Every structure is written in structure tokens, then in C-alpha cells.
Amino acid sequence: MGWVHRDDETTHEGWVVAVLPDGTEGTRDSFDDLPFMDEGEVSWAWSVKYDGKHEHPRARGVRAVCLCGWASKTLRPTWAAPEEAESELRELWHRHVEVSLSGTMPDRLRRLLDELDDMLGDMVFPPREGSEPDAFRPLVALHATSELRFRLDSLQNRGVASAIRERYTWDEVAGALGITRQSAHQKFRHVVTEGESPADPAS
């Protein structure tokens, strides 16, 4: 088993694979494949299975792949320190998962939002026969929605600034927000302080 991320709708599982001289991929690395060296250090399976020694083919690169079909860019093998390549590939896979799930919502959060919507909706609509006498509270609902909008705007601004600092592109931020790249940049560029925003790879 490799790296695993599960939510309620999809499963992403990632592995490191060697890219062989003919361009094909070697077998997927898993944590069960890791042989322990005499010094007690872990050597990643691809660095042993495809090191060109003992009649093994020598990899010309390594990449991360995902169960969903995604594959990362190919890195040059680091035979002396395979964990460095693994660390970079895991980061690329994690970024892939975050971007692919940016349009989904965890079940717990969806349930909380549905509960809040029901609660405020009950306050807004005129009471039905048999309702509690104090259930109809439109002014309280208005105050609550105003407070929620203020808090959500603050969280959204902080989220955008955080995403840009972590080198997510404006295209990726816009996709998560469900708006265009231009709209996202115009609306939120002020929340990214100068010096904290790296160059946008997509620009």
C-alpha cells in the first residue's frame, strides 16, 4: 500500500514508480517493499529494484502515480538519498489530491451547513399551524446571516492568502471558489501581502 487519502466519494492512492530506459513504468513501490539496510536505514524499493546492479534494469527517472490515473513529472533518480525523491514526489501527489478534491466538501461540514440552513430557514418562513410561537424570528436570522457573512469573508480571505503562500496557482484558487481566474485575482489580490505571493506558475 502506498499513500492513501479517502473521502466519502473517492479514493486517491499514490505510489512511487521507476521510469525504465524504454519509458515504461516499473512496479509500484509500497511500504511493504522497503528493505532495511545493515545500518538500519530504509532504502526505497525502486532504488534497489532498478539500480542497474545484479542484472536489474537501471531507472532513468522516478515519478508518483495515483489510482485515479494522474502521474507526476519525472524526477532524476537520487541513488544516494532515495528518500529525497520520495519526499518531493509525495508532496506532488498530495498537491494533486488537494486540487482534485477542492470542489468537494467533507460530509461532516456538509451536515453542519445543512443544519444551519434548516435552523435559519425555520426562522425566516412564517410559522405554520402548530409551530412554536417564537419560531418565526426573521430579524434574528438577518443578524445571524450578517455575522456569518463577516466571518466567512474573513475565512475566505485567509484561505486564499494561505493557498497562494503555499504556491497554489490563481487558476487552482479560482477553481476551488467556482469563479474565473481573473475574478479571483481581482477580488482577492489585496489579501496577499507583497512579498508573500510567489510568482504564479500559470501566469
Secondary structure, 3 states (H helix, E strand, C coil): CCEEEECCCCEEEEEEEEECCCCCECCCCCHHHCCECCCCCECCHHHHHCECCCCCCECCEEEEEECCCCECCCECCCCCCHHHHHHHHHHHHHHHHHHHCCCCCCHHHHHHHHHHHHHHHHHHCCCCCCCCCCCCCHHHHHHHHHHHHHHHHHHHHHHHHHHHHCCCCHHHHHHHHCCCHHHHHHHHHHHCCCCCCCCCCCC
